[in-house]
Amino acid sequence: MVSKMEHSKKQPKRSRRSFTDEFKAGAVRLVLDEEKTVAQVARDLDLTQSALGGWVNQERAERTGGKTGLTAVEREELARLRKENRSLRMERDLLKKAAAFFAKEST
């Protein structure tokens, strides 16, 4: 039996690759429209199953109007709202500290 450490020494870590939207759409089409498995398509196209699975899940969400996950628009809105939330929390914390400082100074 080969340990994870020994296995990782034999195969170098794959560098991060980027794919065009057309390539992603074609790979997803093979899974959703031609009913091939994610594992089979990933193997054929030299992709990781997790990457292809993510693309497939995103497309399913788009096709079902968000019933199976977040659509692209919903993901963008979520990211925007999270950023706004972080900013508002920072402002609130600053105001709390300022109020405490001025309350202490006035006594």
N, C-alpha and C positions, 0 to 999 in steps of 0.2 A: 504494500500500500504506500502511495506517495503522499507525503505531507504537503500542506498548502505552501509552505516555504520552499520546499524542493521544487514543486510544480511551477512556482512563480519565477524561479531561477532559470528554468528551461525556456520559458516563453517571455519575451520582453513585453512590457506593458504597451498596449495599443495607444497610439496618440489620438487625441480628440479630432474627429473628422467632422466636416460639415457637408450637408447635402442640400441640393436644390429642392425647391417646392415641387417641381415636376417629378423628381426622383422619388420623393416621399409619397406623392399622390399615386405614382405607379405601383410602389410597393404595397401601399394600403389597398389599392384596387385588387391586387392579387389575392389578398386575404379576404376582403369583404365581398367582392364581386365574383371572383373565380373560386371561392371557397377553399383556398389552400390554407394550411395551418401557419400560424405565426412562426413556429419553429422551422418549418420547411422553407418558407420564403426568406427568413433570416439567414438560414444556412446557404441558400442559393445565391443571395445577394451579398454575402459576407457582412452581415449586420449582427448586432447583438439583439437577442430576443426582447430585452427590456426597451431598447430604443424603438424597435418596430412596434412592440405592444403599446407603447405610449402614443405613437402616431395613429395606430388603429383606434385606440380609445378616444382620442381627440376627434377623429373623423366620425366615429359613431355618435359622439355627443353633438356634432354639427348636424348630422343627418337626422337625428331625433329631436332637434331643437332643445337640447339640454336635458333631456329626460334620463340619459345615461351618464352624464357628467357635465362639466362646464364647457360652454362654447368659447370660442376665441374672444368674443366680445365680453363675455362674463369674466374670463381670466384677466383681460386687460382692466376691467372695472375693479376686480378684486385687488389687483396689484396697486392700482391708483388709490383705492380706499385704504389699503394697508399703509401706504406711504403717508397719506393724509393723517391717518390715525397716529402714526409715530410722531409726526410733527405736532399734532395737537397735544399729545401726552407730554412732549418736551416743553411746550409753551405752558401747560398747566403746572408742571413741576416747577418751572422757573417762577411763575406767579405765586405759587405757594411759598417758595423760599423768600421771595421779595416781601410778601405779606408778613411772614414771620419776622423778617429782619426789621421792617418798619414798626411792627407791633412792639418788638423788643426795644427799639430806639425811643419810642414815645413814652415808655414807662420810666 
